[in-house]
Every structure is written in structure tokens, then in C-alpha cells.
Amino acid sequence: MINNLNSQIWILAGGRLLLQFGTGFTLFYAPIFFVNQLGFSPTMVGIALGSASVSGILGRFLGGSGSDSPDWGRKKILLLSAVISAIADVFLASASDFSFLLLGNVLMGFGIGLYWPPAEALVADLTTPSQRNSAFAISRLADNLGLGLGIIIGGWIIAITNNYRLLFIIDGFSFLVFYIVIYFTITEIYPLETNHQSKYHGWSLALKDKSLWIFCIVNVMFTTYLSQIQTTLPLYLTNFTVDNQFSISNISNLFSFHIIFAAIFQLPMLRILNRLTRIQGLTFSLSIWGVTFILIWVTGNITQFSFYYALFAVLMGAIAMITYNPPASALIVDLAPISLRGIYFAINSQCWAIGYLIGPPLGGWVLDQGIIYANHFWLILAISVLIGMIILQYLKTNLLKKNLI
């Protein structure tokens, strides 16, 4: 099935790998830099990171509408996204006070918000229904490989130079190279609608889709979980673990393993996902998230071998992540009319914006309350997966009524 994919899927995956390589330079190290070197509180950094989600909501709205518009289309929105994201890195690289940190995150959120609807819609455009799990898995594999390489090399750069700002400069450069790749290699193949009123009518139709709303609730839970792993966990391990085994070098290694695990297991897990329905795949992912959070709680409460428990936790977190993305994206394609894929993926992407709006400020606030709250936070997250499973079963009932599964 993978060998039969359209060649542009592989080109787009290469572009995504390049883009995520730059993101890997900054994603895990930015909170540590702004808290431990510039002296911002975890709550302030959480608010700044959360502001990216606020602007991301607007970006996703415009990205979805533009993707389905005859005046823009998928490719032009991707190019605009790359330019805005590169400008955001200029502000982040030069940030020395909260205003620049905030502005950089607002621009970055807007740029990334523009990116996701056309990027996901292109994958759907270029595949048949039976290929979609495979195509979305390949896209996520490229994302994870890029992140992994970025984290590893970013850790080396910090170890050698102790210059966090250099990471933002390289990240900005990666967006410019991504622009060149998309400009010269991706062509618009989707027969765009000529009715200029369709985008407004399309949003109205999408927002009336009950199944989509139900899925959005649990999707926000998934993205909130992801945000805790990416933004809260590095600070938690650095500042709250009992035996102080988590230096910057160890944190770099740990999250490098996280992404490497995701890349290694992406295709093997695809074989399992292809045997499951979309709902079963998402339920399986939730169960792995629960195990992940319990292992993080154990890591913070033991006095020996905590690094190895943390390693096991990030392994499980990697499996939880890679079992979430393919069925979630494929389910959106199942729900969306062909002419409204950009809008449906925009709404799906809004769940990421909301999850990352909730996650970083929540995690930062919990860490500011002290070690007892920080430790119990992971148990509360583990229990919350049961709520997600209940919502998925309700969604399954709704889909059965519509003969969508």
C-alpha cells in the first residue's frame, strides 16, 4: 500500500521532515531557556506558549477557508505559512523581555495555524480511502523523524555553545527552505470550487455536524495530552524529580528517544491500526496515554532508577502519539464532504490550537503550585482518559446511526 502512494505524498513528507527538523530545535528547549536562563516564571512562559494557540485559531480558520478557495488553494496557504513562521523566529531569537516572547509566539501560532489545514487536506486529496491510514502515517513519520533529528542536533548545539538563540535562527532558516521545496515541487491538483459563497456555506454545514463536534471534544483531550508531554514534562523532570538525574543533556537524550521511538514504531503500529476501526484505534491510543501518565507519576516519586522509568514513559508516550494521529486524520476525511476538506481539517486543527491553549498555561500553573500538585497532576491526567473513552463510544453510536462505520 505504501509503494502505491502518489509521489507528491513523499515530496510533501520530505518538506514536513525539513519543517519539523527546525521545530525540533526549539520545541523542547524553549521553556527551559525562557524559565531557567531569562528568568520568566513557568506561568508566564505557559501564557506565552498558549498565546500561540489563540492566534492559531485565527490562522486555522483562514487556512481552512483559503485551502478550499479558488483564489488561494492549498499551495499558496502553505507558502504564506512558511513566511510568517520565519518572521516569528526573528522575534523569538531576539527576545529579552516578555513582549518579544509574546509577539514571537503569536506570529508562530498564526503561521502554524495556516499550515495544518492545507497540509492535511493535500494528503487526503492525493489518496484513496484505503490508502489514508498509510499516507497519514508516512506524514507523521516524516514529522517525527524531523523532530527527532532537530532535538538531537539541538541538544548538541546547546551542549557545545550554550546558545539557545541559535536554535531559533536555524528554525527560521528551515521555514525558508520549506518554502522553496513547496514552491518548486507541489502542484495544486484539487478541483477547487468556483462558488465564492461556498466557503461561508461550508463553515455553516461543518458547524452543524454533530459527529464532528463530538470528535472535537475528545480531540482536544488528545492535543492537551500532547502539549503536556512537549511543554510541561521537560520542566517537571528538570525541576521536580527526586534524584536530580535530569540535566539538560539527559532531557535532550530522553526526548530524542521519544521521537526516535515514534519513528521506529510508526509503520509497525500502522499494521495494527489498519486492522482496527477509527474508533478502536483512538480508544487504543487513549489507553496508552493512561499508562504514560502513570509512568510519569512513578518517575517523580521514586528515588532510584527514575531515568529508566522516564525512558519507559516517553516510549509509551511515543506509541500513544503515533496511534492517535492516523485514525484521527482519517476519521476527519470520513466525515468531510470532498469540497469541504479544508474546512473540516481547519476545525480539526482548531482542536490542536485549543489543546495547546489549555495545556501549557495549565501545566505551568500546576508546576508553580509546588511538588505535591505537580506529582498528582499526572494521575489526574491518567484518570481523564476514561472520560475520553466514554465520549468515543458515544461518537461510535452516532456514526452507526449515519452508516459512516
C-alpha positions as CSV (number, residue, x, y, z in Angstrom):
1,M,0.0,0.0,0.0
2,I,2.8,2.4,0.8
3,N,4.6,1.7,-2.5
4,N,1.4,2.8,-4.4
5,L,1.2,6.3,-2.9
6,N,1.3,9.3,-5.1
7,S,4.9,10.7,-5.5
8,Q,3.7,14.1,-4.1
9,I,2.9,12.4,-0.8
10,W,6.6,11.6,-0.5
11,I,7.7,15.1,-1.6
12,L,5.3,16.6,0.9
13,A,6.6,14.3,3.6
14,G,10.1,15.4,2.8
15,G,9.1,19.0,3.2
16,R,7.4,18.2,6.5
17,L,10.5,16.5,7.7
18,L,12.5,19.6,7.0
19,L,10.0,21.8,8.7
20,Q,9.8,19.7,11.8
21,F,13.6,19.5,11.9
22,G,13.6,23.2,12.7
23,T,10.8,22.9,15.1
24,G,12.7,20.2,17.0
25,F,15.4,22.7,17.6
26,T,13.1,24.8,19.7
27,L,10.1,22.8,20.9
28,F,11.6,21.1,23.9
29,Y,14.3,23.7,24.8
30,A,12.3,26.9,24.6
31,P,10.5,26.5,28.0
32,I,13.8,25.7,29.7
33,F,15.6,28.6,28.1
34,F,12.9,31.2,29.0
35,V,12.5,29.9,32.5
36,N,16.0,29.0,33.6
37,Q,18.1,31.5,31.6
38,L,15.9,34.5,31.1
39,G,14.1,34.2,34.5
40,F,10.4,34.1,33.4
41,S,8.1,32.1,35.6
42,P,6.6,28.9,34.3
43,T,3.2,30.5,34.3
44,M,4.4,33.4,32.1
45,V,6.1,31.1,29.7
46,G,2.9,29.0,29.7
47,I,0.8,32.1,28.9
48,A,3.2,33.0,26.0
49,L,3.1,29.5,24.6
50,G,-0.7,29.5,25.0
51,S,-1.0,32.8,23.1
52,A,0.3,30.9,20.0
53,S,-2.9,28.8,20.2
54,V,-5.1,32.0,20.3
55,S,-3.6,33.3,17.1
56,G,-3.5,29.8,15.8
57,I,-7.3,29.7,16.0
58,L,-7.5,32.6,13.5
59,G,-4.7,31.0,11.4
60,R,-6.6,27.7,11.2
61,F,-9.8,29.5,10.2
62,L,-8.2,31.4,7.4
63,G,-6.1,28.4,6.4
64,G,-9.2,26.2,6.1
65,S,-11.1,28.8,4.2
66,G,-8.2,29.6,1.9
67,S,-7.5,26.0,1.2
68,D,-10.9,25.5,-0.3
69,S,-10.9,28.9,-2.0
70,P,-10.3,29.2,-5.8
71,D,-8.4,32.4,-5.1
72,W,-5.8,30.7,-2.8
73,G,-5.7,26.9,-2.6
74,R,-3.5,24.6,-0.6
75,K,-0.2,25.6,-2.0
76,K,-0.4,29.4,-1.5
77,I,-1.6,29.0,2.1
78,L,1.4,26.7,2.8
79,L,3.8,29.3,1.3
80,L,2.3,32.1,3.4
81,S,2.6,30.0,6.5
82,A,6.3,29.5,5.9
83,V,7.0,33.2,5.6
84,I,5.0,34.2,8.7
85,S,6.7,31.5,10.8
86,A,10.1,32.6,9.7
87,I,9.4,36.1,10.8
88,A,8.2,34.8,14.1
89,D,11.6,33.2,14.7
90,V,13.2,36.6,14.3
91,F,11.3,37.9,17.3
92,L,11.9,34.7,19.4
93,A,15.7,34.8,18.6
94,S,16.0,38.4,19.8
95,A,13.6,38.1,22.8
96,S,14.9,39.5,26.1
97,D,11.6,40.7,27.6
98,F,8.0,39.3,27.7
99,S,6.7,41.5,24.9
100,F,9.0,39.9,22.3
101,L,8.4,36.5,23.6
102,L,4.7,37.0,23.4
103,L,4.8,38.6,19.9
104,G,7.0,35.8,18.6
105,N,4.6,33.1,19.9
106,V,1.6,35.0,18.5
107,L,3.1,35.1,15.0
108,M,4.4,31.5,15.2
109,G,0.9,30.3,16.2
110,F,-0.7,32.2,13.3
111,G,1.8,30.7,10.8
112,I,1.5,27.2,12.1
113,G,-2.3,27.6,12.2
114,L,-2.3,28.5,8.5
115,Y,-0.1,25.4,7.8
116,W,-2.1,22.5,9.1
117,P,-5.4,22.6,7.1
118,P,-3.8,22.6,3.7
119,A,-1.1,20.2,4.7
120,E,-3.6,17.6,5.9
121,A,-6.1,18.3,3.0
122,L,-3.3,17.7,0.5
123,V,-2.7,14.2,1.9
124,A,-6.5,13.5,1.6
125,D,-6.6,14.9,-2.0
126,L,-3.7,12.6,-3.1
127,T,-5.0,9.3,-1.7
128,T,-7.9,6.8,-1.8
129,P,-9.8,5.9,1.3
130,S,-7.8,2.6,1.7
131,Q,-4.5,4.5,1.5
132,R,-5.3,7.2,4.0
133,N,-4.0,5.5,7.2
134,S,-0.8,4.7,5.3
135,A,-0.4,8.2,3.9
136,F,-1.1,10.0,7.2
137,A,1.3,7.5,8.9
138,I,4.0,8.4,6.4
139,S,3.4,12.1,7.0
140,R,3.6,11.6,10.8
141,L,6.7,9.5,10.4
142,A,8.3,12.4,8.5
143,D,7.2,14.8,11.3
144,N,8.7,12.6,13.9
145,L,12.0,12.0,12.1
146,G,12.4,15.7,11.6
147,L,11.6,16.4,15.3
148,G,14.0,13.7,16.4
149,L,16.9,15.0,14.3
150,G,16.1,18.5,15.5
151,I,16.1,17.6,19.1
152,I,19.3,15.6,18.9
153,I,21.2,18.2,17.0
154,G,19.7,21.0,19.1
155,G,20.9,19.3,22.2
156,W,24.4,19.0,20.7
157,I,24.4,22.7,19.8
158,I,23.3,23.7,23.4
159,A,26.0,21.4,24.9
160,I,28.7,22.9,22.7
161,T,27.7,26.6,22.6
162,N,25.1,27.1,25.3
163,N,23.4,29.4,22.8
164,Y,19.7,28.8,22.8
165,R,19.0,31.7,20.5
166,L,20.9,30.0,17.7
167,L,18.2,27.4,17.7
168,F,15.5,29.9,16.7
169,I,17.8,31.2,13.9
170,I,18.1,27.8,12.4
171,D,14.4,27.2,12.9
172,G,13.7,30.3,10.8
173,F,16.0,29.1,8.1
174,S,14.2,25.7,7.9
175,F,10.9,27.6,7.2
176,L,12.6,29.3,4.3
177,V,13.9,26.1,2.9
178,F,10.4,24.6,3.3
179,Y,9.0,27.4,1.3
180,I,11.4,26.6,-1.6
181,V,10.5,22.9,-1.5
182,I,6.8,23.6,-1.6
183,Y,7.1,26.3,-4.3
184,F,9.0,24.1,-6.8
185,T,7.6,20.6,-6.1
186,I,4.0,20.7,-5.1
187,T,1.2,21.4,-7.6
188,E,-2.4,22.1,-6.9
189,I,-4.4,19.1,-8.0
190,Y,-7.7,19.6,-6.3
191,P,-10.5,20.9,-8.5
192,L,-11.3,24.0,-6.4
193,E,-14.9,25.2,-6.2
194,T,-15.7,28.3,-8.2
195,N,-18.6,29.4,-6.0
196,H,-17.2,32.2,-3.7
197,Q,-20.0,31.7,-1.3
198,S,-19.2,28.1,-0.7
199,K,-16.7,28.7,2.0
200,Y,-19.2,30.6,4.2
201,H,-21.9,28.0,3.5
202,G,-19.2,25.3,4.1
203,W,-18.4,26.6,7.6
204,S,-22.2,26.6,8.3
205,L,-22.5,23.0,7.2
206,A,-19.4,21.8,9.1
207,L,-20.5,23.5,12.4
208,K,-23.9,21.7,12.2
209,D,-22.2,18.3,12.0
210,K,-22.9,16.7,15.4
211,S,-20.4,13.9,14.8
212,L,-17.6,16.4,14.2
213,W,-18.5,18.3,17.4
214,I,-18.4,15.1,19.4
215,F,-15.0,14.1,18.0
216,C,-13.7,17.6,18.6
217,I,-14.2,17.2,22.4
218,V,-12.1,14.1,22.6
219,N,-9.6,15.5,20.1
220,V,-9.0,18.5,22.4
221,M,-8.2,16.0,25.1
222,F,-5.6,14.3,22.9
223,T,-3.9,17.5,22.0
224,T,-3.9,18.7,25.6
225,Y,-2.1,15.4,26.4
226,L,0.5,16.0,23.7
227,S,1.1,19.6,24.9
228,Q,1.8,18.2,28.4
229,I,4.5,15.9,27.1
230,Q,6.1,18.6,25.0
231,T,6.0,21.6,27.2
232,T,5.3,20.6,30.9
233,L,7.2,17.3,31.1
234,P,10.7,18.8,30.4
235,L,10.3,21.4,33.1
236,Y,8.8,18.8,35.5
237,L,11.7,16.4,35.0
238,T,14.2,19.2,35.4
239,N,12.8,20.8,38.5
240,F,10.7,18.4,40.4
241,T,12.1,14.9,40.2
242,V,13.5,13.4,43.4
243,D,17.0,12.2,42.5
244,N,18.1,15.0,40.2
245,Q,19.1,12.8,37.2
246,F,17.6,15.1,34.6
247,S,20.3,17.5,33.4
248,I,19.7,19.4,30.1
249,S,21.8,16.7,28.4
250,N,19.7,13.9,29.8
251,I,16.5,15.8,28.9
252,S,17.8,16.1,25.4
253,N,18.6,12.4,25.2
254,L,15.2,11.4,26.7
255,F,13.1,13.4,24.2
256,S,15.4,12.3,21.4
257,F,14.5,8.8,22.3
258,H,10.8,9.8,22.4
259,I,10.9,10.9,18.8
260,I,13.1,8.0,17.7
261,F,10.7,5.6,19.2
262,A,7.8,7.3,17.4
263,A,9.7,7.0,14.1
264,I,10.7,3.3,14.7
265,F,7.2,2.2,15.7
266,Q,5.1,4.3,13.3
267,L,5.0,1.7,10.4
268,P,4.7,-1.4,12.6
269,M,1.8,0.2,14.6
270,L,0.2,1.0,11.2
271,R,-0.3,-2.7,10.7
272,I,-2.3,-2.8,13.9
273,L,-4.3,0.3,13.1
274,N,-5.3,-1.0,9.7
275,R,-7.0,-3.9,11.4
276,L,-9.0,-1.6,13.7
277,T,-11.8,0.9,13.1
278,R,-11.1,4.6,13.6
279,I,-12.8,4.5,16.9
280,Q,-11.0,1.4,18.1
281,G,-7.7,2.9,17.1
282,L,-8.4,6.1,19.1
283,T,-9.5,4.1,22.1
284,F,-6.3,2.1,22.0
285,S,-4.3,5.3,21.9
286,L,-6.2,6.6,24.9
287,S,-5.3,3.5,26.9
288,I,-1.6,4.0,26.1
289,W,-1.9,7.7,27.2
290,G,-3.2,6.5,30.6
291,V,-0.2,4.2,31.0
292,T,2.2,7.0,30.0
293,F,0.9,9.4,32.7
294,I,1.0,6.7,35.4
295,L,4.7,6.1,34.5
296,I,5.5,9.8,34.7
297,W,3.9,9.9,38.2
298,V,6.1,7.0,39.2
299,T,9.1,8.7,37.8
300,G,8.6,11.8,40.0
301,N,8.0,9.7,43.2
302,I,10.9,7.3,43.3
303,T,14.5,7.8,44.5
304,Q,16.3,5.3,42.2
305,F,16.2,4.5,38.5
306,S,13.9,7.4,37.7
307,F,15.6,8.0,34.4
308,Y,14.7,4.5,33.2
309,Y,11.1,4.9,34.3
310,A,11.1,8.2,32.4
311,L,12.5,6.5,29.4
312,F,9.7,3.9,29.5
313,A,7.2,6.7,29.9
314,V,8.4,8.6,26.8
315,L,8.4,5.2,24.9
316,M,4.7,4.7,25.8
317,G,4.0,8.4,25.0
318,A,5.5,7.9,21.6
319,I,3.2,4.9,20.9
320,A,0.2,6.9,22.2
321,M,1.1,9.7,19.8
322,I,1.6,7.6,16.7
323,T,-1.6,5.6,17.3
324,Y,-3.6,8.8,17.7
325,N,-2.7,10.8,14.5
326,P,-3.6,8.4,11.6
327,P,-7.1,7.3,12.8
328,A,-7.9,10.9,13.9
329,S,-7.0,12.4,10.5
330,A,-8.6,9.6,8.6
331,L,-11.8,10.0,10.6
332,I,-11.9,13.7,9.6
333,V,-11.7,12.6,5.9
334,D,-14.6,10.1,6.5
335,L,-16.7,12.9,8.0
336,A,-15.9,15.6,5.5
337,P,-17.6,16.2,2.1
338,I,-14.9,16.3,-0.6
339,S,-15.5,20.0,-1.3
340,L,-15.1,20.9,2.4
341,R,-12.0,19.0,3.4
342,G,-10.0,22.2,4.0
343,I,-12.7,23.5,6.4
344,Y,-13.1,20.2,8.2
345,F,-9.3,19.9,8.7
346,A,-9.3,23.6,9.9
347,I,-11.8,22.6,12.6
348,N,-9.8,19.5,13.4
349,S,-6.7,21.7,13.6
350,Q,-8.6,24.1,15.9
351,C,-8.6,21.3,18.4
352,W,-4.8,21.4,18.4
353,A,-5.0,25.2,19.0
354,I,-7.4,24.8,21.9
355,G,-5.4,21.9,23.4
356,Y,-2.2,23.9,23.2
357,L,-4.1,26.9,24.6
358,I,-5.2,24.9,27.6
359,G,-2.1,22.7,28.1
360,P,0.9,25.0,28.6
361,P,-0.7,27.5,30.9
362,L,-2.4,24.7,32.9
363,G,0.9,22.8,33.2
364,G,2.8,25.9,34.1
365,W,0.3,26.9,36.7
366,V,0.4,23.4,38.3
367,L,4.2,23.4,38.5
368,D,4.0,26.9,40.2
369,Q,1.9,25.3,42.9
370,G,4.7,23.1,44.1
371,I,5.8,19.4,44.0
372,I,2.6,17.9,45.6
373,Y,0.4,19.4,42.9
374,A,2.9,18.7,40.2
375,N,3.1,15.0,41.1
376,H,-0.7,14.4,41.4
377,F,-1.3,16.3,38.1
378,W,-0.2,13.2,36.1
379,L,-2.5,10.9,38.0
380,I,-5.4,13.2,37.2
381,L,-4.5,13.1,33.5
382,A,-4.4,9.3,33.7
383,I,-7.9,9.1,35.1
384,S,-9.2,11.6,32.5
385,V,-8.6,9.1,29.7
386,L,-11.7,7.2,30.9
387,I,-13.8,10.2,30.0
388,G,-12.3,10.2,26.5
389,M,-13.2,6.5,26.1
390,I,-16.8,7.2,27.0
391,I,-17.0,10.1,24.5
392,L,-15.6,7.8,21.8
393,Q,-18.3,5.2,22.4
394,Y,-20.9,7.9,22.1
395,L,-19.4,9.0,18.9
396,K,-19.4,5.4,17.6
397,T,-23.2,5.2,18.3
398,N,-23.7,8.5,16.4
399,L,-21.7,7.2,13.4
400,L,-23.6,4.0,13.3
401,K,-26.8,5.9,13.0
402,K,-25.4,7.7,10.0
403,N,-24.0,4.5,8.4
404,L,-20.5,6.1,8.5
405,I,-18.9,3.0,10.1
